[in-house]
Amino acid sequence: MASAFGQTLQSRADLRAVVIGAGPAGSVSAAFLARRGFQVDVFERRPQPTEEQAASYRSYPMLLSMRSLQSIDCAGLHPAFLDATCFKGRIAVPSGSTMMYSQSTSHIVHRHQLGMQLISAAQDAYPGQIRYHFDHQLDAVDFAGQQASFVGEHKQQASQHGYDLLIGADGANSRTRELLQAIDSSFHTTLVSKANCTYKTFHELPSLPSTEHFYEGFEHHQPYQHMYTMMARGKNPRIRSISMWKNSAGRMCGMAALFDWHQWGHTPEELASADFPIPPTWLRAIGQQFDQQEFNPFGRVIKCSKICGQRAVLVGDAAHAVTSVMGQGCNTALSTCAALDRALAASSPSNPAQLDAALQKFNAEWLPEAHALQRLEFMAYLARANDKPARASPLTIFWTKFLMTTSTFATMALHKLYPKRFPYAIALFQELQEPSVSYTTVMRRIHLRAAGFAVAAAAVLSIFGFLGRLLISSGLRLL
């Protein structure tokens, strides 16, 4: 079996891994474990994903940066979306300004399509080593005996599976995490924040009549090549922004961020009050689809005190749930899988003591990264949200806004002065896409830039103050 690094790793039937969750983190974790010689069984409580789910109202696009793509490649996987056109950037409509997130490769893919394609890629890359079991919900785990119990659809068909390593990749509401907490008093979680907005999606908008136009030139763009972003122009609208993209058939799909959804009125009126630069034909179609779906939450930020236990480890949202504020949910989830693989690489999985040491190493190295990202997201949330969480004091909000604002001004100034050295006016977006830049480094740079900008501003004010006093004293002497 060939690995992503050109090495050949022999499969060992006596090494067993159980992965809970068949989402992106579950499939990529399974692939990494298969590379290390494990026989992997992946259990998913939901039915096997289908193409119809990709067009459902809960499916939305995910921007995968090099953080995700590097992890997928290192796991030896080649999902179908990698053959599609690369993402080039966001276009603000109607201004036409383009925000390029990174010079490195990135892709847009629907959430459900990503899960489906990674499942297929894992089965193709490691035939016979990775087995998927759908409609199997985790019921209990005997951590001492290393046995996981599952129940099938409608709470029937109970089964048990032994393992040498248990991976919890079962999302923000992780059952694996819940069971780990029940046996470990040092394992606790903290709800940092909840998203203060919801979303609704729309799919396959109709073709525009010749009398209506959107963004000039967009008809020549390739599917998934650009994201078209529109901010509401109305006064205090409940729909703040809409993002649109072309799917593989060249039809427009999109999603809207909604605030104060509990006061939602008549959909056409809500869209009209937001005043988006969207043609009437599309607005009518969007409104009709909005009326057919519920409000979907963007998630919450959950901080864990640890992410490993007795021959068990958490990855993805199970380890560090985030919302969409920073656009790093899936990117971080897949980076977790790669971090776990790096920890396992220095050990012999068949040696229990070395396996335990590898899990502790993963916990020590990755947990600070997860906490740094969650802190970054909380800061971004405080800096731009209207509804502040009750646990955030006015001083915290002020300090957060100071850090984010001064750091942004600093990068804009450096970009203006040294465009070749600092090619991006807002460096935070670029740094979040690059796997070579850790989240702890991003946080440290924000503080350094804010401090540098504050010192520079203080120096300028001091100089002007000195010159002002000098002019005043000179004027008094002349008098």
C-alpha positions in Angstrom: 0.0 0.0 0.0 1.5 3.3 -1.1 1.4 6.3 1.2 1.2 9.9 0.4 5.0 10.2 1.1 5.9 7.4 -1.3 6.6 4.9 1.4 4.9 1.5 1.7 3.3 0.7 5.1 2.2 -2.9 5.7 -1.3 -3.5 7.0 -1.5 -5.3 10.3 -4.7 -7.1 11.2 -3.9 -7.0 14.9 -4.0 -3.2 15.0 -7.6 -2.0 15.2 -8.9 1.5 15.2 -12.5 2.6 15.6 -13.4 6.1 14.3 -16.7 7.7 15.5 -18.1 9.9 12.8 -17.9 9.7 9.0 -17.5 13.4 8.4 -14.4 15.0 6.8 -12.4 14.6 10.0 -13.5 11.0 10.4 -12.5 10.0 6.9 -9.2 11.8 6.9 -8.3 10.3 10.4 -9.2 6.9 9.0 -6.9 7.4 6.1 -4.0 8.4 8.3 -4.5 5.4 10.5 -4.7 3.1 7.6 -1.3 4.5 6.5 0.0 3.5 9.9 -1.1 -0.1 9.5 -4.4 0.0 11.3 -7.6 -1.8 10.2 -10.1 1.0 10.6 -13.9 0.8 11.2 -15.7 4.1 10.8 -19.2 4.3 12.5 -21.7 7.0 11.6 -25.0 7.5 13.2 -26.6 9.0 10.1 -27.4 7.2 6.8 -24.9 7.1 4.1 -24.7 10.6 2.4 -26.2 11.1 -1.0 -26.1 13.6 -3.8 -29.5 14.8 -2.8 -28.1 16.0 0.5 -25.6 18.2 -1.3 -28.6 20.2 -2.7 -30.4 20.3 0.7 -31.1 23.5 2.5 -28.5 22.7 5.2 -25.6 22.2 2.7 -23.4 25.2 2.2 -20.0 25.8 0.6 -16.7 25.4 2.5 -13.6 27.1 1.5 -10.7 24.7 1.9 -7.3 26.4 2.2 -3.9 24.7 2.2 -4.4 23.8 5.8 -7.1 21.3 4.7 -5.6 20.4 1.3 -2.2 19.5 2.7 -3.8 17.2 5.3 -5.9 15.5 2.6 -2.8 15.0 0.4 -0.6 13.7 3.3 -3.4 11.2 4.1 -3.0 9.8 0.5 -6.5 10.9 -0.6 -7.6 12.5 -3.9 -11.2 13.5 -3.7 -13.0 14.6 -6.9 -13.2 18.3 -6.0 -9.4 18.6 -6.4 -9.9 18.3 -10.1 -12.2 21.3 -10.2 -11.2 24.9 -10.8 -9.3 26.5 -8.0 -10.8 29.3 -5.9 -9.6 32.7 -7.0 -11.1 35.0 -4.4 -14.2 36.9 -3.2 -15.7 39.5 -5.4 -17.6 42.3 -3.6 -20.8 43.1 -5.6 -21.5 45.7 -7.0 -18.1 47.4 -6.5 -16.2 44.6 -8.2 -13.3 44.7 -5.8 -11.6 41.3 -5.3 -10.3 40.0 -2.0 -7.6 37.3 -2.6 -7.2 35.2 0.5 -3.9 33.6 -0.4 -1.6 33.0 -3.3 -1.7 29.2 -2.4 -4.3 26.8 -3.8 -7.8 26.7 -2.3 -11.1 25.1 -3.3 -14.8 25.6 -2.7 -16.8 22.5 -2.1 -20.3 21.8 -0.6 -20.3 20.4 2.9 -22.1 17.2 2.0 -20.2 16.7 -1.2 -17.0 17.0 0.8 -18.1 14.2 3.1 -19.2 12.0 0.3 -16.0 12.5 -1.8 -13.7 11.9 1.2 -15.5 8.6 2.0 -15.1 7.5 -1.6 -11.4 8.6 -1.7 -10.6 6.7 1.5 -12.2 3.5 0.3 -10.4 3.8 -3.1 -7.0 4.6 -1.4 -7.2 1.9 1.2 -9.5 -0.9 0.0 -10.2 -3.5 2.6 -8.5 -1.5 5.4 -11.3 1.1 5.9 -14.8 0.0 6.4 -17.8 2.3 6.9 -20.8 1.4 9.1 -23.8 3.8 8.6 -26.8 4.0 10.9 -24.6 3.0 13.8 -24.8 5.3 16.9 -22.2 5.1 19.7 -23.9 4.0 22.8 -21.2 3.2 25.4 -17.5 2.6 25.7 -15.6 0.3 28.0 -12.3 2.3 28.0 -10.5 -0.2 30.3 -11.6 -3.2 28.1 -11.3 -1.2 24.9 -14.7 -2.1 23.6 -17.2 0.3 21.9 -20.9 -0.5 21.8 -23.2 0.7 19.1 -26.9 0.6 18.3 -28.4 0.5 14.8 -31.3 2.3 13.3 -34.3 2.6 15.7 -32.1 1.5 18.6 -31.9 -2.0 17.3 -29.1 -4.4 16.3 -26.7 -3.7 19.1 -23.1 -4.6 18.4 -19.6 -4.3 20.1 -16.3 -3.6 18.5 -12.8 -3.9 20.1 -10.1 -1.4 19.3 -6.5 -0.4 20.0 -7.3 3.2 19.4 -10.6 5.1 19.5 -11.0 8.3 17.5 -13.9 10.7 18.4 -14.7 12.7 15.2 -18.4 13.0 16.0 -18.8 16.8 15.9 -19.6 19.5 18.4 -22.2 17.3 20.2 -19.7 14.5 20.6 -20.9 11.4 22.3 -17.3 10.3 22.6 -16.3 13.4 24.4 -19.3 13.0 26.7 -18.2 9.5 27.6 -14.6 10.6 28.2 -15.8 13.3 30.6 -17.9 10.8 32.6 -14.7 8.7 33.5 -12.2 11.6 33.9 -12.7 14.3 36.4 -9.9 16.4 34.9 -11.7 16.5 31.6 -14.2 19.4 31.3 -15.6 21.6 28.6 -16.5 25.3 28.5 -19.0 27.0 26.2 -17.1 30.0 25.1 -19.8 31.5 22.8 -22.7 30.8 20.5 -23.1 32.2 17.0 -25.4 35.2 17.2 -26.8 34.6 13.7 -28.3 31.8 11.6 -28.2 31.0 8.0 -30.5 30.0 5.1 -29.4 28.7 1.8 -30.6 28.6 -1.8 -29.8 26.4 -4.8 -30.0 26.3 -8.5 -31.4 29.8 -9.2 -33.1 30.2 -12.6 -31.4 31.8 -15.6 -31.8 35.5 -15.9 -33.9 37.1 -18.6 -32.1 39.3 -21.1 -33.4 42.4 -19.3 -31.8 41.6 -16.0 -28.1 41.6 -15.1 -25.9 40.6 -12.1 -22.2 41.3 -12.0 -20.6 42.1 -15.3 -18.5 39.3 -16.6 -19.6 36.7 -14.1 -21.1 34.5 -16.8 -17.5 33.8 -18.0 -16.4 32.6 -14.6 -15.9 28.9 -14.0 -17.9 26.9 -11.4 -16.5 27.4 -7.8 -14.0 29.9 -9.1 -15.3 32.9 -7.2 -17.5 33.8 -4.3 -19.8 36.8 -4.9 -20.4 38.7 -1.6 -23.0 41.3 -1.1 -23.6 43.4 2.0 -27.0 44.8 2.8 -27.5 48.4 1.9 -30.7 48.9 3.9 -31.0 50.3 7.4 -30.7 47.7 10.2 -31.8 44.7 8.0 -32.1 41.2 9.5 -30.3 39.8 6.4 -26.8 41.3 6.7 -25.0 39.5 3.9 -25.5 37.1 1.0 -22.7 35.0 -0.6 -23.2 33.3 -4.0 -21.2 30.9 -6.1 -21.6 28.9 -9.3 -22.1 25.2 -8.9 -20.8 22.5 -11.2 -23.8 23.0 -13.6 -23.1 26.7 -13.8 -26.2 27.6 -11.7 -26.0 30.1 -8.9 -26.3 28.9 -5.3 -25.8 30.8 -2.1 -26.4 31.4 1.6 -27.5 34.4 3.7 -26.4 35.4 7.2 -29.5 36.3 9.3 -29.6 38.3 12.6 -32.6 38.8 14.9 -34.3 35.8 13.2 -36.8 35.6 16.0 -38.3 38.8 14.7 -38.4 37.5 11.1 -41.3 38.9 9.1 -42.6 38.4 5.6 -39.7 37.1 3.5 -40.1 39.4 0.4 -40.2 42.4 2.8 -37.1 41.3 4.6 -35.2 40.9 1.3 -36.5 44.3 0.1 -35.4 46.0 3.3 -31.9 44.6 2.9 -31.6 46.1 -0.5 -29.1 43.7 -2.1 -27.9 44.3 -5.7 -29.6 41.1 -6.9 -31.8 40.8 -10.0 -35.6 40.5 -9.2 -35.8 37.0 -10.8 -33.3 35.7 -8.4 -34.7 37.6 -5.4 -38.1 35.9 -6.0 -36.5 32.5 -6.2 -34.4 33.1 -3.1 -37.5 34.2 -1.1 -39.4 31.1 -2.2 -36.6 28.8 -1.0 -36.2 30.7 2.2 -39.9 30.1 3.0 -39.4 26.3 2.7 -36.7 25.9 5.3 -36.0 26.5 9.0 -33.3 28.8 10.4 -30.0 26.9 10.7 -27.6 27.8 13.5 -24.0 28.6 12.8 -22.8 26.6 15.8 -20.9 27.4 19.0 -17.4 27.5 20.4 -16.6 24.7 22.9 -13.3 24.6 24.7 -11.9 21.3 26.0 -9.4 21.0 28.9 -7.9 18.0 27.1 -8.5 16.1 23.9 -7.2 12.6 24.8 -8.0 9.9 27.3 -7.4 6.2 27.8 -6.5 4.9 24.3 -8.9 7.5 22.9 -8.5 10.9 21.3 -10.8 13.7 19.9 -10.4 15.4 16.6 -12.3 18.1 14.7 -15.3 19.7 16.2 -15.3 17.1 18.9 -12.0 18.5 20.1 -12.5 22.2 19.4 -15.9 23.2 18.1 -15.9 26.6 16.4 -18.4 28.6 14.3 -18.0 30.1 10.9 -16.8 33.5 12.0 -13.2 32.9 11.0 -14.0 30.3 8.3 -11.6 27.8 9.9 -13.9 25.0 11.1 -13.1 22.4 8.5 -9.5 23.6 7.9 -8.8 23.2 11.6 -10.6 19.9 11.8 -8.4 18.3 9.1 -5.3 19.9 10.5 -6.1 18.1 13.7 -5.9 14.8 11.9 -2.5 15.6 10.5 -1.2 16.7 13.9 -2.3 13.3 15.3 -0.6 11.5 12.5 2.7 13.4 13.3 2.4 12.4 16.9 1.8 8.7 15.9 4.7 8.8 13.5 7.3 8.9 16.3 5.8 5.8 18.0 5.1 2.2 17.4 1.3 1.8 17.5 1.6 -1.8 18.5 3.5 -0.8 21.7 0.9 0.3 24.3 3.3 2.6 26.2 4.5 4.3 23.0 0.9 4.7 21.8 -0.1 6.4 25.1 2.9 8.7 24.9 2.0 9.6 21.3 -1.5 10.6 22.4 -0.2 12.7 25.3 2.2 14.4 22.9 -0.6 15.2 20.5 -2.6 16.7 23.4 0.3 18.8 24.5 1.1 20.1 21.1 -2.3 20.6 19.5 -4.4 21.8 22.4 -2.7 25.3 22.5 -3.4 25.6 18.8 -7.0 24.8 19.2 -7.4 27.3 22.1 -5.6 30.0 20.1 -8.0 29.6 17.2 -11.0 29.7 19.6 -9.6 32.8 21.2 -9.2 34.4 17.7 -12.7 33.5 16.8 -14.1 34.9 20.1 -12.1 38.2 19.4 -13.5 38.5 15.9 -17.0 37.8 17.2 -16.7 40.5 19.9 -15.1 42.9 17.4 -18.0 42.8 14.9 -21.1 41.3 16.5 -24.0 43.5 17.6 -25.3 41.1 20.3 -22.5 40.7 22.8 -22.4 37.6 25.1 -23.3 38.2 28.7 -19.9 36.9 29.9 -17.9 39.5 28.0 -17.3 42.6 30.1 -17.2 46.1 28.6 -13.4 46.1 29.3 -13.0 42.8 27.4 -14.9 44.1 24.4 -12.9 47.4 24.4 -9.6 45.6 24.6 -10.6 43.1 21.9 -11.7 45.9 19.5 -8.4 47.7 20.3 -6.3 44.7 19.4 -8.2 43.8 16.2 -8.5 47.4 15.0 -4.9 48.5 15.7 -3.5 45.2 14.3 -5.5 45.8 11.1 -4.3 49.4 10.8 -0.7 48.2 11.3 -0.9 45.7 8.4 -2.6 48.2 6.2 0.1 50.8 6.9 2.9 48.2 6.3 1.2 47.1 3.0 1.1 50.8 1.9 4.7 51.4 2.8 6.3 48.1 1.7 3.8 46.4 -0.7 6.4 43.8 -1.8 7.3 42.8 1.7 3.7 42.9 2.9 1.5 42.0 -0.1 -1.8 41.8 1.8 -3.5 44.8 3.3 -5.3 42.5 5.9 -2.7 39.9 6.8 -4.9 38.0 9.1 -6.8 36.4 6.2 -3.5 35.3 4.6 -2.1 33.9 7.8 -5.1 31.8 8.5 -4.8 30.0 5.2 -1.2 29.0 5.5 -0.4 25.7 7.2 3.2 27.0 8.0 1.7 29.6 10.3 0.4 28.2 13.6 -2.7 29.7 15.3 -0.6 30.6 18.3 1.7 32.5 15.9 -1.2 34.4 14.4 -2.4 35.4 17.9 1.1 36.5 18.8 1.4 38.6 15.6 -1.9 40.3 16.4 -0.5 41.5 19.7 2.8 42.5 18.3 1.2 44.5 15.4 -1.2 46.2 17.8 1.7 47.1 20.2 3.8 48.4 17.3 0.9 50.5 16.0 0.2 51.9 19.5 3.8 52.8 20.1 4.1 54.4 16.6 0.9 56.4 17.2 2.1 57.5 20.7 5.4 58.6 19.2 3.7 60.6 16.4 1.4 62.2 19.0 4.4 63.0 21.2 6.2 64.6 18.3 3.2 66.7 17.4 2.7 67.6 21.1 6.3 68.7 21.4 6.1 70.7 18.2 2.9 72.3 19.4 4.5 73.3 22.7 7.5 74.6 20.9 5.4 76.8 18.6 3.4 78.1 21.6 6.5 78.9 23.6 8.1 80.6 20.6 4.9 82.7 20.1 4.9 83.7 23.7 8.5 84.9 23.5 7.8 86.9 20.4 4.9 88.6 22.3 
